[in-house]
């Protein structure tokens, strides 16, 4: 069995930590340019309680700004922050996992599970604000 198989954490929790949006301008039928930024943080959490499992946390911050093509003062904004928690099986140690956390492919495999959940929420919120977000990809760019 490979180290990746033995030391693969399971996604146990995904939640929205914060979200804020503002769209006071025209919504329906208006052509908007959507600018999008993302920030992803990845880190290992070592429990202080003996016997508690190791956890990898993934935080995803998304910010969007939509500007009306015909009226630059018509701007809609939405920002959100998400947290995914992955837990390792009992008995997996920090020493066993630490080298894996520097591996880009290992990080990608975990982040790729959380990112579509964040994007699905973001798209729904933008659509609820009257913006057409169907073109935003769900997966990692």
C-alpha positions as CSV (number, residue, x, y, z in Angstrom):
1,X,0.0,0.0,0.0
2,X,1.4,3.4,-0.9
3,X,2.0,6.2,1.6
4,X,-0.7,8.3,-0.2
5,X,-3.3,5.5,0.4
6,X,-2.3,5.0,4.1
7,X,-2.1,8.7,4.9
8,X,-5.1,10.0,3.0
9,X,-7.3,12.1,5.2
10,X,-11.1,12.1,4.9
11,X,-13.1,15.3,4.4
12,X,-15.3,15.5,7.5
13,X,-16.4,19.1,7.6
14,X,-17.0,21.9,5.1
15,X,-18.5,25.2,6.1
16,X,-18.9,28.8,5.2
17,X,-16.9,31.0,7.6
18,X,-18.0,34.3,6.2
19,X,-19.8,35.9,3.3
20,X,-20.8,39.4,2.3
21,X,-22.3,40.7,-0.8
22,X,-23.6,44.0,-2.2
23,X,-25.5,44.6,-5.5
24,X,-27.5,47.8,-5.4
25,X,-27.4,48.4,-9.2
26,X,-29.2,46.9,-12.1
27,X,-29.2,43.2,-12.0
28,X,-31.4,41.5,-14.7
29,X,-30.2,41.6,-18.3
30,X,-27.2,43.8,-17.7
31,X,-23.8,42.8,-19.2
32,X,-21.3,42.7,-16.4
33,X,-17.5,42.1,-16.3
34,X,-16.7,39.7,-13.5
35,X,-13.2,39.9,-11.8
36,X,-12.4,37.0,-9.6
37,X,-9.6,36.5,-7.0
38,X,-8.9,33.5,-4.8
39,X,-6.6,32.7,-1.9
40,X,-6.0,29.2,-0.6
41,X,-4.4,28.3,2.7
42,X,-3.4,24.8,3.6
43,X,-2.1,23.6,7.0
44,X,-1.7,20.7,9.4
45,X,-3.4,20.9,12.8
46,X,-1.8,18.8,15.5
47,X,-4.2,18.1,18.4
48,X,-3.2,18.8,22.0
49,X,-5.4,16.0,23.3
50,X,-3.8,12.6,23.3
51,X,-5.3,10.2,20.9
52,X,-7.2,12.9,18.8
53,X,-6.6,12.6,15.1
54,X,-4.4,14.9,13.0
55,X,-6.3,17.3,10.8
56,X,-5.5,19.2,7.6
57,X,-7.3,22.4,7.2
58,X,-8.0,24.1,3.8
59,X,-9.2,27.7,3.8
60,X,-10.5,29.2,0.6
61,X,-11.1,32.9,0.2
62,X,-13.0,34.1,-2.8
63,X,-13.6,37.7,-3.9
64,X,-15.6,38.8,-6.9
65,X,-16.3,42.3,-8.3
66,X,-18.8,42.6,-11.2
67,X,-18.8,45.9,-13.1
68,X,-21.5,47.0,-15.5
69,X,-20.1,47.4,-19.1
70,X,-22.2,50.5,-19.7
71,X,-21.9,52.2,-16.3
72,X,-18.7,51.8,-14.3
73,X,-20.4,53.1,-11.1
74,X,-22.7,50.1,-11.2
75,X,-20.6,47.6,-9.2
76,X,-21.5,44.4,-7.3
77,X,-19.2,42.8,-4.8
78,X,-19.2,39.4,-3.1
79,X,-16.6,37.9,-0.8
80,X,-16.6,34.6,1.1
81,X,-14.4,32.4,3.1
82,X,-14.7,28.6,3.5
83,X,-13.1,26.0,5.6
84,X,-12.6,22.3,4.9
85,X,-11.4,19.9,7.5
86,X,-9.8,16.6,6.6
87,X,-9.0,14.1,9.4
88,X,-6.4,11.3,9.3
89,X,-7.1,7.8,10.5
90,X,-6.1,7.1,14.1
91,X,-2.4,6.3,14.6
92,X,-1.2,8.5,11.7
93,X,1.6,10.6,13.1
94,X,2.8,14.1,12.3
95,X,6.2,12.7,11.3
96,X,4.5,10.4,8.7
97,X,2.4,13.2,7.2
98,X,4.7,16.3,7.3
99,X,6.8,15.3,4.2
100,X,3.6,14.7,2.2
101,X,2.3,18.2,3.0
102,X,5.0,19.8,0.9
103,X,4.1,17.7,-2.1
104,X,2.1,19.8,-4.6
105,X,0.1,16.8,-5.9
106,X,-0.8,15.8,-2.3
107,X,-2.1,19.3,-1.6
108,X,-3.9,19.4,-4.9
109,X,-5.7,16.2,-4.2
110,X,-7.1,17.6,-1.0
111,X,-7.8,21.2,-2.2
112,X,-9.6,19.7,-5.3
113,X,-12.2,18.2,-3.0
114,X,-13.0,21.4,-1.2
115,X,-12.8,23.9,-4.1
116,X,-15.9,22.8,-6.0
117,X,-18.0,23.1,-2.8
118,X,-16.8,26.7,-2.3
119,X,-17.5,27.5,-6.0
120,X,-20.9,26.0,-5.9
121,X,-21.8,28.2,-3.0
122,X,-20.3,31.3,-4.6
123,X,-22.2,30.7,-7.8
124,X,-25.5,30.3,-6.0
125,X,-24.9,33.5,-4.0
126,X,-24.0,35.5,-7.1
127,X,-27.1,34.2,-8.9
128,X,-29.2,35.2,-5.9
129,X,-27.8,38.7,-6.2
130,X,-29.0,38.8,-9.8
131,X,-25.7,38.1,-11.5
132,X,-25.2,35.5,-14.2
133,X,-22.5,33.2,-12.7
134,X,-23.0,30.2,-14.9
135,X,-19.7,30.6,-16.7
136,X,-17.7,30.4,-13.5
137,X,-15.9,27.1,-13.4
138,X,-16.5,24.7,-10.4
139,X,-13.1,23.1,-10.5
140,X,-9.7,24.5,-9.9
141,X,-8.4,26.8,-12.6
